[in-house]
Amino acid sequence: MAIVLCIAVTIGFAGLINSMPGPSRQGLAGAALIVSLIFVVLRGNIAWRRSRDANGPKWILWAYIVFSAIYAFLEAGTLLVIDFGNPESAPSGLNLLGLSLFGLWATILWAKPVAGSDIDVLTSVFDFDGSVPPTVADRTAAAASAPRSAAPAARPSPAPQPFGRPRPAGFGKRGL
């Protein structure tokens, strides 16, 4: 979309089709290169964060970033040299590079997180006192099966605190 916007803003679609390859398209190619490199930086940042979260191999991340930069230069160069009257002038290698970029992005995107998706692994870093709190489904099932005239059960007293200090609340002063 950014390249289409660059074409519309600089020389227009009719100007691109009617212009000859070469110096008449330099402004378009420069604008396309700058916009493409900005998107390379943005996509590289997202890929870096995703790869770091998944503890992915560094070579996949750097291959993605380098190939994206090469693709941006080749895309701008293609706008300079393509002749719309001659179908033989369209380079086909850019499609292969785009396909490899898609494969690298899919590899980064679908990498498993470091902790995995097992809930026991994800919650093993927390120190729960006693059992895990009941879920919403457990509470609604218990509320539906309990008679309506029954009095609410008394809450157990909290565990004694070490040295008489209050337990840290968690988030903020209220302990949310």
N, C-alpha and C positions, 0 to 999 in steps of 0.2 A: 504494500500500500504506500509505503514511503517513497519508493521509486516512481510509482505512478503519480504521486503528488509532486515529486521533483520535475517530472516531465511536463505536467500541466502548468507548473509555475514558471519554468524557464523558457522552453521554446514551443510548448504545446504539442499535441499529438500530430496535428497536420504538419507542423514544422519539422517534427522528427521524421515522419514518413517521407516528406518532400526534400529533406536536406541530404546532402552528400556526406559520406563518412569523412571525418577529419576535423579540421579546426572549427568548423561551424558548430560542432557539438561539444566543444571543450567546456563551456559553462554548465551544460547538462551533466557531463561526466564528472566534473568537479563537485557539483551539488550532490549527485548520487553517491560519490565516494565519501563525502563528509557525513551524510546521513547514514550510510551503511556502516561506517566506522563507529558512529555513535551507538548504533544498534549492536555492533559487535561488543562494545564495552558493556552495554546493559545485559546482553545475553551471557557474556562471559562472567559477569558478577553473579547472575542467577545460577549459572552452571557451577561456579566455584562454591557457592553456599550449599547447593544441593549435593555436590560431590563431597564436601567436607562433612555434611550431616550423615552421609552414607559411608563415609570413610572409603571412598572410591579410589581407584588407582590414579595417580597424578598424570600418567601419560595420556589417559583418555581425556581428562580435563584440558591439558595443554594442546593436545591434538585438535580438540574441538575449537579452542580459541584461535590457534594458528590457522586452521583450515577456514574458519569464519572470516578472518582477516584477508586471507588469500582470495576467498570467494568475493569479498567486497571489492578488492582491486580488479579482479577479473570481470565482475559485473559492470563496473564503471568503464573498463576497457572495451567491453562488448558494445556498450552504447556508442563508443567512438568509432568502431570499425564495421558494425553490421550494416549491410546494404539491403534495404527492404525489397528492392527490385530483383535481387539475386538470392535465391534460397540456398545456394551453395556457400554463402558467406557466413551463415549462422554456425557458430562453434557448438559442437555437441559435447565437449569435455566438461563444460560447466554443469551439465545435468548429472554427470557422475560424481562431481565434487559435492553437489547439493544432496545427492543420495547418501554419500558417506557422512555428510554433516547430520542428516536425519538419523542415521544409524548411531552416531556418537551421542546425539541428544537423547535418543531413546534409551541408550545404555545408561546415561547419567540420570535420566528421569525415573527409570524403573529399578534403580539400585535399591536394595533393601536398606532400611535404617540400621545404624550400628547396633541398637538394642534388639533388633528383630521385631516381630509383631506379637510375640508371646507376652501376655499380660503379666505373667509371673516374673519375667525378665524385666519388664518395664517398671514394675512396682517393687522390685527387690531392693532398690536403693532407699526406700522409705522404711522407717521403723514404726510399724504399727503396734500399739499396745493392745493386745488381745486379738479378737477376731476382726475381720474386715466388716465395715458397716454394711447394713442391708441395702440392697438396691431398691429402686423405685418399685419394681415388679414385686419384690418380696413384701414391701410395706403395703402395697395395694391388695395383695392376696391375703395378708394377715388382717387387714382392716375389713375386707369383705367377709372373711370367715368368722370374725369375732362378733359376738352378740352386741347389739346396740346399747343395751342397758348396762353392760359391764363397765366398771370404772377403769380409767387409764392406769396402766401399770406404773409403779414408781420407778424412777431412774436409779440405777446403781450409783453409789458415791464414787467420785473420781479416785484414782490411785493416789496414795500419799506422795507428796513432793519431797525430793531430796533437800535436806538442810532448810526446810521451811520456805524456800523461794518459790514463787509462782512459776509455772511452766510457761515458756515463751508461747505467745499467742499464734503466730503464723503470719498472716497478712494484716498488717496494720494494728491499731490499738484494740479493735474489736475481735480480732482473731477469726476473720472470715475465711 
